[in-house]
Amino acid sequence: MRLISVIGSSTAFPESDEYKFAYKVGKLLASRGFGIVCGGRGGVMEAVCRGAKEENGLTVGIMPSYTGEEANPFVDIKINTGMNWNRNPVVVASGELVIAIGGNYGTLSEIAYSFILGKTVLGYKTHDVEGIIEIYKPEDILNYLPH
């Protein structure tokens, strides 16, 4: 299965634009046959996994702990790393494309690793970093999905 990495704030709440956007992204990607890889926790990660699961999509969480107990309920496959934020390069390396939604310093580090790895990064309300392709609605992603 082809995977798309989705990164973003672990503290985005369900009423926020970022959460709602991530949820729609999850639905869109799963409906196109892509699996989701993310950090597996709450916020944007939960939203994208929730949306994907509603379209019978596959979700993979690259977990910060050795137990994966912090996984959101919509993660199908937990990869327990015990690496905390040091797992960030694994999250972005695992997808063919990276979508950044909101986020703080962890997301910023993932954006940097994405560029180091030569990944295309799409961004919605995320860091203002040269090279990020700004998107405004989930459907904008369709122009960048790998064939």
Backbone hydrogen bonds in HBPLUS format (Angstrom, degrees):
<---DONOR---> <-ACCEPTOR-->    atom                        ^
c    i                          cat <-CA-CA->   ^        H-A-AA   ^      H-
h    n   atom  resd res      DA  || num        DHA   H-A  angle D-A-AA Bond
n    s   type  num  typ     dist DA aas  dist angle  dist       angle   num
A0035-GLY N   A0002-ARG O   2.82 MM  33  6.03 172.3  1.82 160.8 162.4     1
A0096-GLU N   A0003-LEU O   2.84 MM  93  6.17 164.0  1.86 156.5 152.8     2
A0004-ILE N   A0035-GLY O   2.94 MM  31  6.29 151.0  2.02 150.1 155.3     3
A0037-VAL N   A0004-ILE O   3.01 MM  33  6.03 156.6  2.06 146.1 144.2     4
A0005-SER N   A0097-LEU O   2.92 MM  92  6.09 151.2  2.00 175.3 173.6     5
A0099-ILE N   A0005-SER O   2.84 MM  94  6.23 152.2  1.91 150.1 159.3     6
A0006-VAL N   A0037-VAL O   3.01 MM  31  6.37 154.6  2.07 161.5 168.2     7
A0007-ILE N   A0099-ILE O   2.84 MM  92  6.14 164.6  1.86 155.6 160.2     8
A0101-ILE N   A0007-ILE O   2.87 MM  94  6.24 157.7  1.92 149.9 156.4     9
A0044-VAL N   A0009-SER O   2.85 MM  35  5.62 165.1  1.87 172.5 171.2    10
A0016-SER N   A0013-PHE O   2.85 MM   3  5.50 163.7  1.87 129.1 134.7    11
A0020-LYS N   A0016-SER O   3.12 MM   4  6.39 172.8  2.13 155.0 156.8    12
A0021-PHE N   A0017-ASP O   2.83 MM   4  5.95 156.9  1.88 151.6 158.6    13
A0022-ALA N   A0018-GLU O   2.91 MM   4  6.06 164.4  1.94 149.3 153.5    14
A0023-TYR N   A0019-TYR O   2.94 MM   4  6.16 157.6  1.99 152.2 158.4    15
A0024-LYS N   A0020-LYS O   3.15 MM   4  6.39 159.2  2.19 144.8 149.4    16
A0025-VAL N   A0021-PHE O   2.91 MM   4  6.20 151.4  1.99 149.0 158.0    17
A0026-GLY N   A0022-ALA O   2.90 MM   4  6.17 158.1  1.95 152.2 157.2    18
A0027-LYS N   A0023-TYR O   3.13 MM   4  6.47 159.1  2.18 148.4 153.2    19
A0028-LEU N   A0024-LYS O   2.92 MM   4  6.11 164.5  1.94 150.6 155.1    20
A0029-LEU N   A0025-VAL O   2.87 MM   4  6.04 173.5  1.88 159.3 160.7    21
A0030-ALA N   A0026-GLY O   3.05 MM   4  6.09 167.4  2.06 148.3 152.4    22
A0031-SER N   A0027-LYS O   2.95 MM   4  6.03 154.2  2.01 146.3 153.9    23
A0032-ARG N   A0029-LEU O   3.06 MM   3  5.17 141.3  2.21  99.4 110.9    24
A0034-PHE N   A0029-LEU O   2.99 MM   5  5.27 162.4  2.03 148.0 142.3    25
A0033-GLY N   A0030-ALA O   2.98 MM   3  5.02 163.4  2.01 107.4 111.3    26
A0036-ILE N   A0058-LEU O   2.93 MM  22  6.33 161.9  1.97 155.7 159.9    27
A0060-VAL N   A0036-ILE O   2.77 MM  24  6.03 149.6  1.86 151.8 162.3    28
A0038-CYS N   A0060-VAL O   2.98 MM  22  6.41 153.1  2.06 160.5 168.6    29
A0062-ILE N   A0038-CYS O   2.83 MM  24  6.17 168.2  1.84 159.6 161.7    30
A0072-ASN N   A0040-GLY O   2.86 MM  32  6.11 151.7  1.94 159.4 162.9    31
A0047-ALA N   A0043-GLY O   2.98 MM   4  6.25 165.0  2.00 156.1 160.8    32
A0048-VAL N   A0044-VAL O   2.96 MM   4  6.13 168.4  1.97 155.6 157.3    33
A0049-CYS N   A0045-MET O   3.16 MM   4  6.24 158.6  2.21 142.7 148.9    34
A0050-ARG N   A0046-GLU O   2.79 MM   4  5.94 157.9  1.84 152.5 159.4    35
A0051-GLY N   A0047-ALA O   2.97 MM   4  6.19 167.1  1.99 153.1 155.8    36
A0052-ALA N   A0048-VAL O   3.03 MM   4  6.18 159.5  2.08 142.7 148.6    37
A0053-LYS N   A0049-CYS O   2.87 MM   4  6.06 160.1  1.91 152.1 157.2    38
A0054-GLU N   A0050-ARG O   3.13 MM   4  6.39 148.0  2.24 147.2 155.0    39
A0055-GLU N   A0052-ALA O   2.99 MM   3  5.28 148.4  2.09 105.6 115.5    40
A0057-GLY N   A0052-ALA O   2.76 MM   5  4.79 160.5  1.80 139.9 137.7    41
A0056-ASN N   A0053-LYS O   2.97 MM   3  4.75 156.6  2.03 110.0 109.3    42
A0076-ASP N   A0059-THR O   3.11 MM  17  5.20 137.1  2.30 116.6 128.8    43
A0077-ILE N   A0059-THR O   3.05 MM  18  6.44 160.6  2.09 154.7 160.9    44
A0061-GLY N   A0077-ILE O   2.83 MM  16  6.19 167.0  1.85 165.7 169.7    45
A0079-ILE N   A0061-GLY O   2.84 MM  18  6.08 170.8  1.85 172.5 170.6    46
A0063-MET N   A0079-ILE O   2.83 MM  16  5.72 141.0  1.98 135.2 147.6    47
A0081-THR N   A0063-MET O   3.23 MM  18  5.86 158.6  2.28 133.5 139.8    48
A0084-ASN N   A0064-PRO O   2.92 MM  20  3.89 167.5  1.94 125.5 122.9    49
A0082-GLY N   A0065-SER O   3.05 MM  17  4.01 140.0  2.21  94.5  91.4    50
A0071-ALA N   A0068-GLY O   3.06 MM   3  5.58 161.2  2.09 122.7 124.0    51
A0075-VAL N   A0072-ASN O   3.30 MM   3  5.99 159.2  2.35 129.0 127.1    52
A0086-ASN N   A0083-MET O   2.83 MM   3  5.09 137.4  2.02 147.7 141.1    53
A0087-ARG N   A0084-ASN O   3.25 MM   3  6.04 162.5  2.29 119.2 122.0    54
A0088-ASN N   A0085-TRP O   3.04 MM   3  5.66 171.6  2.04 122.1 124.8    55
A0090-VAL N   A0087-ARG O   2.83 MM   3  5.33 128.7  2.09 115.7 130.2    56
A0091-VAL N   A0087-ARG O   3.16 MM   4  6.53 149.2  2.26 150.2 159.4    57
A0092-VAL N   A0088-ASN O   3.29 MM   4  6.63 165.4  2.31 157.4 158.1    58
A0093-ALA N   A0089-PRO O   2.91 MM   4  5.89 149.6  2.00 141.2 150.6    59
A0094-SER N   A0090-VAL O   3.15 MM   4  6.05 134.9  2.36 140.4 148.5    60
A0098-VAL N   A0120-THR O   3.07 MM  22  6.19 162.6  2.10 168.1 171.6    61
A0122-LEU N   A0098-VAL O   2.88 MM  24  6.30 162.7  1.91 159.5 163.3    62
A0100-ALA N   A0122-LEU O   2.76 MM  22  6.10 168.8  1.77 168.0 167.6    63
A0124-TYR N   A0100-ALA O   2.85 MM  24  6.28 155.9  1.90 161.3 169.6    64
A0102-GLY N   A0124-TYR O   2.93 MM  22  6.35 157.0  1.99 159.3 166.8    65
A0108-LEU N   A0104-ASN O   2.98 MM   4  6.26 152.7  2.05 146.7 155.4    66
A0109-SER N   A0105-TYR O   2.90 MM   4  6.18 153.0  1.98 148.4 154.3    67
A0110-GLU N   A0106-GLY O   3.05 MM   4  6.36 151.1  2.13 142.7 150.8    68
A0111-ILE N   A0107-THR O   2.87 MM   4  6.19 149.3  1.97 150.6 159.1    69
A0112-ALA N   A0108-LEU O   3.05 MM   4  6.36 159.4  2.09 147.3 152.2    70
A0113-TYR N   A0109-SER O   2.93 MM   4  6.25 163.6  1.95 151.5 155.7    71
A0114-SER N   A0110-GLU O   2.87 MM   4  6.02 148.8  1.96 141.4 150.5    72
A0115-PHE N   A0111-ILE O   3.10 MM   4  6.46 155.7  2.16 151.6 156.1    73
A0116-ILE N   A0112-ALA O   2.98 MM   4  6.28 157.4  2.03 151.6 158.6    74
A0117-LEU N   A0113-TYR O   2.92 MM   4  6.10 148.8  2.01 147.0 154.9    75
A0119-LYS N   A0114-SER O   2.83 MM   5  5.07 169.1  1.84 153.4 149.6    76
A0118-GLY N   A0115-PHE O   3.05 MM   3  4.87 158.0  2.10  99.3 106.0    77
A0133-ILE N   A0121-VAL O   2.89 MM  12  6.21 174.8  1.90 161.2 161.0    78
A0123-GLY N   A0133-ILE O   2.84 MM  10  5.92 157.2  1.89 142.7 143.8    79
A0135-ILE N   A0123-GLY O   2.84 MM  12  5.76 162.6  1.87 154.2 152.7    80
A0132-ILE N   A0129-VAL O   3.19 MM   3  6.02 169.8  2.20 145.0 146.1    81
A0140-ASP N   A0137-LYS O   2.91 MM   3  5.66 158.1  1.96 125.4 131.9    82
A0141-ILE N   A0138-PRO O   3.02 MM   3  5.83 160.2  2.06 123.3 128.3    83
A0142-LEU N   A0139-GLU O   3.10 MM   3  5.61 147.0  2.21 112.0 119.8    84
A0143-ASN N   A0140-ASP O   3.34 MM   3  6.03 154.0  2.41 115.2 120.0    85
A0144-TYR N   A0141-ILE O   2.83 MM   3  5.48 164.7  1.85 125.5 130.8    86
